[in-house]
Each structure stands twice: as structure tokens, then as C-alpha cells.
Amino acid sequence: MNLVYAAMLLDTPFNTSARGTVGPFHYQLHLAARFMQEERPAWLEKSAKHFEKASWPILAVSALVTVILLLQLVPDLPSFHTDLAEFSPDGDASNAKQRMEEYFPSESRPVFIHVEAENGDNILAIENIQLMHIHLQVIRNLSESHQGLIVNEIAAPGIIETALAEEGDGTLISELANWTHLLDLVVDSDVDCLSSRDEQLDSVAAFARDSLLHRDLSYSKVCDYLDDRAGEGIPSATSTLWVLEIDPSLEVGERQIKQDLLRQEFANLSAESGLTYSVVSLDLISYDIDAGTFDNLVLLVILSTLVVVVVLAIAFRSKRGVAFPLVGLSCAMIWTYGLLAAMDVSFSALEVAVAPLILGLGIDYSIHLQRRYEAYRGQGLDAAQSWLLSCNRLSVALSLAVLTTVAAFLSNILSDLPPIRTFGLALAFGVVSAFIVSTVVVGAMHVVMNRSGVERVHRAPLQFPKAVDRILGVQKRHQAAVLITAVIISFASLLSAASLETEFDLTDFLDDEMPIMQVRGELQEAYIASGWKPVYLFWEPIDGQQTIPDGADLLIQLDALDNRLGHIHGVVGNERSSDHPAYEGIYTVLRDKVQRDSDFGERHNLVMYGQSLVRDDVEKEIDLSVALVELSGDDGVSDPLSGRTWSERIGVVVHIEDGEIAYLRMEIRVIASTSAQSSNIIEEIEQQLGTPSTSGTIRNALSNTAVITVTGDLVMLESVLKGLNESQVESTAISLGVSFAVLFLLTRRIMPAMLTLAPVALATLWVVGSMVIFGLNWNVLTVMVTALTIGIGIDYSIHIWRRFEIECAEGDDPWEAMKRTLATTGVALALSSGTTMCGFMVLLLSPMPVIRDFGLVTSLTVLFSFILSVMVLPILLVMSASKGTESSVAQ
């Protein structure tokens, strides 16, 4: 990656007799002068003339390509899509979800609204309930004006409205005087807090307590009033939660835009009243990510450009030295993004990191080529000759840098995750584009714009002789200590790597200070079961069957599953008791109906036994399909929270064909705020279902009846995590393979190849260990860091090894050869690694946490690769060279 300008002298022949005891600085000047005294390559003059003639056409073609690709980006700027669906790979869960949505509504898209009163007043005060009801009607009107945007609602004023409609003799919320008035209307006089209740009421109460009301909920005054019908009878809570389910049939983009309209309307209501509405949803998180991605990209491009200008100004101190590479790298960015847009690639927030990486890597190519170019110009060669010689002398280093880097990035195209494939492809395009403009386009600019024989006086490269002496002294005196220290750090890093978890959360792309992130945090603090997500169980007939048998066996397994869901940590409703898991399926619908209507149970041989729904007469068979068909025509209110009817509930849990059960769907509400929690919940659900071959499990009992698949966005998230792990392993293996192949082709020997690769492997471990120290985890970007470390580190190792080989070939003592290597190539590596780190560290200024993490890790990658290449690799090379010398003497 980082091309050392010491590689200028990589292929220059050496004369040991001329060397004597001169220092590295004077010796380098001697080498440059010696080269100029030698005969110029035979091809140089003819090739230089061709290059001069081709310079204008090169610039014209480059400009034309740039304009064409720029038109792919403007005036219609590319849109960014960072939705979970964009990251989800194909698999059993995604295929099952597609099949499920053929027969049932798409996955529910809840919007959560956190409602508070001014000064922390009681949100359940009757006047606040009445005000919320007015606001709820405003939202309903907005929904109707957008073709039924909201398909279901759960909100405190709506729940009270439904209760009054059923029990309040037509009383309106606006007519309520106080809570005692409300309680007298909807609660029978013989009911108190200790009265026995049916299973549905208990389940509803548990869900409302944990999911819809603040943790500080107090209803003691309600119980006191119901006991003796005296007192205020008012419950209290700091806040309440509304849940609005958005039409899932809408396209993702349209759904996000309309949810943003809802958010704006709630903001208006907050500004006009004493209530505060804070809105959050997964779709709004994706919307805010995409809305801020372009601004983030512009910010990082500006900052990266400033870094490039500063570095180039320090390196060359000339207008052309700054302008030409800057124009070239700008073209490289346009080519990269324009080509992706022309390929109709879907951009995600990951592409924000592409531009700084292009600039960070591409600036090295320009710096080293231009420094070599100026050295030749200072010796009297014309522009075309100087540029061609520079490219020729750096051809090996350039080729290796591009090859290993592109291989590391292209390895990601094997990932199952589309955004990772796109990101890897974009980085590969960027590196190739930076290589082309740095070697061809920038050279053509110099040739065309050159008007004088010498642009500026050649300045000797920087030297740090004291630093080199100190490093070499440590390496000579403490060889074992240096190696053991490196191994200990690597071993500790390897052990700590086990603690790293793979995470994926859309909120990683948002700054914690953003309003929607603050709302998300408020929900987690305010409610026991906040921001729940659905997990689906999709039931299909076994192969060769068209329906699912609906007899007693199905009812028994549904009852068993109901019991097992109550023991899964993370299912809503299980926080305080295992009796009320919050889910929706045919079992809960039938159970609720039997508890409310005993005649219905008698007609279908169903009865409640404790908390279980069972056959009333075990001698008689049951036909659940008949019961479900009857409920599909019942328009009575079934759910006291949402106000849904029996027929509406049936429509989302069973698909009936010709009077028989064809497909079933269960929606389980779970709480998972992290990827680890999501994984644990999915794993527990799978364990409770078991496998068809495991005796005593639900899947085994229904192996001849139905196939059950766990699916939904949360399961897709688990697929994303698995895909990230696989991507890391694949990209690392490919990068190692390509690097070893390159080294073996260069050395033609196994041992030198392994020695050169050793510091790279150690650097990879060090980076992983540093992630543990900084509290980072694997995510969509950091999983690529191992491959990136190999791509960067191998170049550093190759430069040190190659220079050392040349020095040793002149008959030097190995330590003396290494001293000259560090004085030239080592110093140049320090300069070039510093420029690359500056480019990568720009990512630390991104407002996106995941981008900042990537910037930190990539900067550490460069630092560790440099340290190991100048501290550990020299000792290994000297030891190997000394052993080879001893063997030669012995022979």
C-alpha cells in the first residue's frame, strides 16, 4: 500500500568499493549520482516521445470519462438505502418470509410514540387523556388522508374509547368528569383488584403494564376505589406509549416518508399543547441514516481533501505538486462512485467510507511517484523521461501494492451480504482508479504543463539517523526480548479475541446525540418492554400435503408451545411472570373466544382447563377449522387494546382454503436491544421448537403434520450476523493466500515468504487485541479489518525484505545491511504510513459511530503494520541471513 520512496533505489546496482564508511544520507546521494552516470535505458527516449504525444489525448480521454461518470451522479444525486432488508442474505428464513407474505400481511411496522406531560405531571390525569384523544383523532385523520396509513393502533385514549363504546352507554371521553366516573361506567360494582379474571384480561393487563405505561405506574388508588367506591380512583404514571402499526404493504421508501410526516405532525402537536410526543421506529432510523449519509459523505470528502492538500504541500512545496495529485484523486473518486451508479448499484451508508480510503491510499502513489519524478528532473531529464523512469523503478512496488490491496477488498464480493459486496467492489474500483490516475493521468499533466527544464531544486530526502541507530541498538541487544514481547502481545490478543461479539444494529450509523437516538434511550429507560419487535413462526403443510391436520394433536402442541413461550427470556409479558407471553396465533384467539363465550366452546368441544385450552370431551374429535371459519365472520370487538375484531385477528393468524387450515402464522413480541440478545432469543425459540428427529419436541410431534420455520426481521438480523462472520473468514483467508502466493513468487523459497508474512500475521492479531481494549466489536466494517491489515502489512514487509536482500547481496554484514535498510526504506515507510494514517483518521470525525470505529481500527492497522515491519521483521531477516552465512562458511 504505502509505497516507499526508498524504493526509488530498489533496483539500482551497488558498488561496495565506493561505499566505504559513508553514512546513509551521503550514500544515497552517491547512488543517485551513480545512476545518472550510467547509460540510460535504450527504450527511454523513444517511449518518452510517445508519451509526450499521448499526453493530451490521455488528458482528453480522462476528462471525457470523468464528465460521463459525473453525469451519473448529478444532477440527480445518488440515494442511500440502509435498511435491514438491504443487508439480509438469501436463506431459509428469507425464503420462508417471502412465502408467508403470500398468504398473510407483511411484517408489522410499529411506530412507537413516547407521550409525556409538562413538568412530569401525571399523564393518566383525565384532562391529559382527553387531550390525547383529541390528538389521536388528528392522527387518524392524517392516516385517512394517506389511504389508511395506520392499520392498527394501541394507545391509552383509544383503549378507553373502546371500553366506553362497549360498557359506557355511549359516553364520550370528552364527557368524563374524572376517573371515578370512568370506573363506574366500565367496571361492574362487584369487581375489585382481587377478583378472578380470565386469561385474556390478565394477558392484556400484563402487556399494558410492561409495554404501554411507565415503570413508575401506580394503581393503588384505583384498587382502593374499587374496594369501597371511595376516593379519587386515579392511576398515575409519568408517561405512556402509543403503538401505531403502519401499512406493511407500502414500499420501503414510501413507508419511511409517510412515517416522517407522522413525526412532523406529532412535533406540531407537541408545540401546540402541554404534551410532548417523541417518535421512533426502525423505518425512521433508516430514514434518518439515509437523510444524513450524503451530508456525512460531503463532510468527509472535504476533510480528506484538506488532509491531502496539507500533506502534498509539506512534501512538495509547489502548486503543481499539490494540484496535480489532487485533481487526479478527485477524478478517481468520481470514477468510483460514477461507475457504481452506472451499474445501478444500491448505495448504503458504508459507501461513506470509500472516499477517505481512496484519498488515504491514493496519496501514497502520488507522493512516491512525484518525489522520484522530481529527483530525475533535478538531474536534467525532461518531464516525459523522468515520469517513465519513475514508473519503471517503482513498478514492482506499485504492482504489489495494488495487487494485494485489490485482492483484500475484492475478497468481500464472496460475502452473502449485498452491501458488503458493494463496499468491497467500491474499494477495489477506488484503488484501481487511484493507481491509474496516479501513474498515467498525473504524469500526463506534468508533461503537458511543463515549461522549463527544472521545476525546482531537488532536495535531499529526510533522514533520521539517530532514531535508526536507537532502533538498531535495541534490536541487536534485545533480540529475544523484542520477539518474545511481540509474541506475548499477539497471544494475549488472540485470547482476548474470543470476547469480541459480532453486532449489527442500524443505530450504529447514527450519532447518539441525534433526537431519534435520544428517544430510543428514553423508551428503554421508561418501559420494561420497550420497542418490542416481532418474531414469526410460519406453519406449512409437509411435502405432498395441501393442508395442516386440525385435530386434537394440533391443539395439544399449540398448548405446549404456549407454555414454552412463557419460559423464554425476552418474550414480552414474561418479565414478571411466565403465564402471559405476548403473542398472537390461533391458540390465543380461540382461547379468548372460549373464555368470553362458553356456547362457542360447547359447539366446538373446547373448554378452559386452568390456563390451558383443551377438548371438553376427549371421546369426541375436534375440528379447529370449523371454529376458525366461524370466527372469520365475527365482527365483534376481540382485542380491548387495539379494538380489532375476531375476523381481523383470524385474518392474520390462519389462511383457510376450502374450509381447511392451509397455513398458520404466529407473531411473538420480543424485546432485544442488542444483537446478542436477538441471537439468544432466536436460539431459545429454536430450542423450544426442537427438531423433527428429537423426541419430545414440538417439531418432532408434528413431523408428519406441519413444517415450522422461524422468520421475520429479527431472524434476518441473525442471518446478517452469520454472514458477517463468514465474510471475515473468507476475506482473511483469501488475503493470506494471495499474499503468500505473491511472496513465494518473489522469493521462490518457502522460508523467506513465511518470515516476511509473519509480521503481517502478528499485526492482524494486534489489531484484534486493540479492538478489545477500545471496547469495539465486529460490525459491518470492522470485519474487514483483518483482510485490510494483511493488504497493508504485506507491502511494508515486502519493501523491508526486498531492500535488505539487495543490501546483503553487496556482501555487507547482516546488521550493517539492516542499518542501511532502515535508514532508507524504513524512514520512507514512516513518512508514507503517516500520510495514510492521516487519511484514515479523517473517518474519526464522522458522526456515524460505525464509521468512526472503522477509522480508528484502520489507523491502528497502519501503525501496527509499520511497527512490526521495522522492529520485528528486521530481527527475523538478520537471524535468517546470519544462519545462511554460517551454513555457507561451514560448507
Residue, then its C-alpha position, 0 to 999 in steps of 0.5 A: m500500500n504505502l509505497v516507499y520512496a526508498a524504493m526509488l533505489l530498489d533496483t539500482p546496482f551497488n558498488t561496495s568499493a565506493r561505499g566505504t564508511v559513508g553514512p546513509f544520507h551521503y550514500q544515497l546521494h552517491l547512488a543517485a549520482r551513480f545512476m545518472q552516470e550510467e547509460r540510460p535505458a535504450w527504450l527511454e527516449k523513444s517511449a518518452k516521445h510517445f508519451e509526450k504525444a499521448s499526453w493530451p489525448i490521455l488528458a482528453v480521454s480522462a476528462l471525457v470519462t470523468v464528465i460521463l461518470l459525473l453525469q451519473l451522479v448529478p444532477d440527480l444525486p445518488s440515494f442511500h438505502t440502509d435498511l435491514a432488508e438491504f443487508s439480509p442474505d438469501g436463506d431459509a428464513s428469507n425464503a420462508k418470509q417471502r412465502m408467508e407474505e403470500y398468504f398473510p400481511s407483511e411484517s408489522r411496522p410499529v411506530f412507537i410514540h413516547v407521550e409525556a406531560e409538562n413538568g412530569d405531571n401525571i399523564l393518566a390525569i383525565e384532562n391529559i387523556q382527553l387531550m390525547h384523544i383529541h390528538l389521536q383523532v388528528i392522527r387518524n385523520l392524517s392516516e385517512s388522508h394517506q389511504g389508511l396509513i395506520v392499520n392498527e393502533i394501541a394507545a391509552p385514549g383509544i383503549i378507553e374509547t373502546a371500553l366506553a363504546e362497549e360498557g359506557d352507554g355511549t359516553l364520550i371521553s370528552e364527557l368524563a368528569n374524572w376517573t371515578h366516573l370512568l370506573d363506574l361506567v366500565v367496571d361492574s360494582d362487584v369487581d375489585c383488584l382481587s377478583s378472578r379474571d380470565e386469561q385474556l384480561d390478565s394477558v392484556a393487563a400484563f402487556a399494558r403494564d410492561s409495554l404501554l405505561h411507565r415503570d413508575l405506574s401506580y394503581s393503588k388508588v384505583c384498587d382502593y376505589l374499587d374496594d369501597r367506591a371511595g376516593e379519587g380512583i386515579p392511576s398515575a404514571t409519568s408517561t405512556l406509549w402509543v403503538l401505531e402499526i403502519d401499512p406493511s404493504l407500502e414500499v420501503g421508501e414510501r413507508q419511511i416518508k409517510q412515517d416522517l410526516l407522522r413525526q412532523e405532525f406529532a412535533n406540531l402537536s407537541a408545540e401546540s399543547g402541554l404534551t410532548y410526543s417523541v417518535v421512533s421506529l426502525d423505518l425512521i432510523s433508516y430514514d434518518i441514516d439515509a437523510g444524513t449519509f450524503d451530508n456525512l459523505v460531503l463532510l468527509v470528502i472535504l476533510s480528506t481533501l484538506v488532509v491531502v492538500v496539507v500533506l502534498a504541500i509539506a512534501f512538495r512545496s509547489k502548486r503543481g505538486v499539490a494540484f496535480p495529485l489532487v485533481g487526479l484523486s478527485c477524478a478517481m473518486i468520481w470514477t468510483y462512485g460514477l461507475l457504481a451508479a452506472m451499474d445501478v448499484s444500491f448505495s448504503a451508508l458504508e459507501v461513506a467510507v470509500a472516499p477517505l480510503i481512496l484519498g488515504l491510499g491514493i496519496d501514497y502513489s502520488i507522493h512516491l511517484q512525484r518525489r522520484y519524478e522530481a529527483y530525475r528532473g533535478q538531474g536534467l531529464d525532461a518531464a516525459q523521461s523522468w515520469l517513465l523512469s519513475c514508473n519503471r523503478l517503482s513498478v514492482a512496488l506499485s504492482l504489489a501494492v495494488l495487487t494485494t490491496v485489490a485482492a483484500f477488498l475484492s475478497n468481500i464480493l464472496s460475502d452473502l451480504p449485498p452491501i458488503r459486496t458493494f463496499g468491497l467492489a467500491l474499494a477495489f474500483g477506488v484503488v484501481s482508479a487511484f493507481i491509474v490516475s496516479t501513474v498515467v493521468v498525473g504524469a500526463m499533466h506534468v508533461v503537458m504543463n511543463r515549461s522549463g527544464v527544472e521545476r525546482v531544486h531537488r532536495a535531499p530526502l529526510q533522514f533520521p539517523k539517530a532514531v535508526d541507530r536507537i532502533l538498531g541498538v535495541q534490536k541487536r541487544h534485545q533480540a529475544a526480548v523484542l520477539i518474545t514481547a511481540v509474541i506475548i502481545s499477539f497471544a494475549s490478543l488472540l485470547s482476548a479475541a474470543s470476547l469480541e461479539t459480532e453486532f449489527d444494529l442500524t443505530d450504529f450509523l447514527d450519532d447518539e446525540m441525534p433526537i431519534m437516538q435520544v428517544r430510543g434511550e428514553l423508551q428503554e429507560a421508561y418501559i420494561a418492554s420497550g420497542w418490542k419487535p416481532v418474531y414469526l413462526f410460519w406453519e406449512p403443510i409437509d411435502g405432498q400435503q395441501t393442508i395442516p391436520d386440525g385435530a386434537d394433536l394440533l391443539i395439544q402442541l399449540d398448548a405446549l408451545d404456549n407454555r414454552l413461550g412463557h419460559i423464554h427470556g425476552v418474550v414480552g409479558n414474561e418479565r414478571s411472570s411466565d403465564h402471559p407471553a405476548y403473542e398472537g396465533i390461533y391458540t390465543v384467539l380461540r382461547d379468548k373466544v372460549q373464555r368470553d363465550s362458553d356456547f362457542g366452546e360447547r359447539h366446538n368441544l373446547v373448554m378452559y382447563g386452568q390456563s390451558l385450552v383443551r377438548d371438553d370431551v376427549e371421546k369426541e374429535i375436534d375440528l379447529s377449522v370449523a371454529l376458525v371459519e366461524l370466527s372469520g365472520d365475527d365482527g365483534v370487538s376481540d382485542p380491548l387494546s387495539g379494538r380489532t375484531w375476531s375476523e381481523r385477528i383470524g385474518v392474520v393468524v390462519h389462511i383457510e382454503d376450502g374450509e381447511i387450515a392451509y397455513l398458520r402464522m404466529e407473531i411473538r413480541v420480543i424485546a432485544s436491544t442488542s444483537a446478542q440478545s436477538s441471537n439468544i432469543i432466536e436460539e431459545i425459540e429454536q430450542q423450544l421448537g426442537t427438531p423433527s428427529t428429537s423426541g419430545t419436541i414440538r417439531n418432532a410431534l408434528s413431523n408428519t403434520a406441519v413444517i415450522t420455520v422461524t422468520g421475520d426481521l429479527v431472524m434476518l438480523e441473525s442471518v446478517l450476523k452469520g454472514l458477517n462472520e463468514s465474510q471475515v473468514e473468507s476475506t482473511a483467508i483469501s488475503l493470506g493466500v494471495s499474499f503468500a502466493v505473491l511472496f513465494l513468487l518473489t522469493r521462490r523459497i518457502m522460508p523467506a515468504m513465511l518470515t516476511l508474512a509473519p509480521v503481517a500475521l502478528a499485526t492482524l492479531w494486534v489489531v484484534g487485541s486493540m479492538v478489545i481494549f477500545g471496547l469495539n466489536w465486529n460490525v459491518l466494517t470492522v470485519m474487514v479489518t483483518a483482510l485490510t491489515i494483511g493488504i497493508g502489512i504485506d507491502y511494508s514487509i515486502h519493501i523491508w525484505r526486498r531492500f535488505e536482500i539487495e543490501c546483503a547481496e553487496g556482501d555487507d554484514p547482516w546488521e550493517a545491511m539492516k542499518r542501511t535498510l532502515a535508514t532508507t526504506g524504513v524512514a520512507l515507510a514512516l513518512s508514507s504510513g503517516t500520510t495514510m494514517c492521516g487519511f484514515m483518521v479523517l473517518l474519526l470525525s464522522p458522526m456515524p459511530v460505525i464509521r468512526d470505529f472503522g477509522l480508528v481500527t484502520s489507523l491502528t492497522v497502519l501503525f501496527s503494520f509499520i511497527l512490526s515491519v521495522m522492529v520485528l521483521p528486521i530481527l527475523l531477516v538478520m537471524s535468517a541471513s546470519k544462519g545462511t552465512e554460517s551454513s555457507v562458511a561451514q560448507 
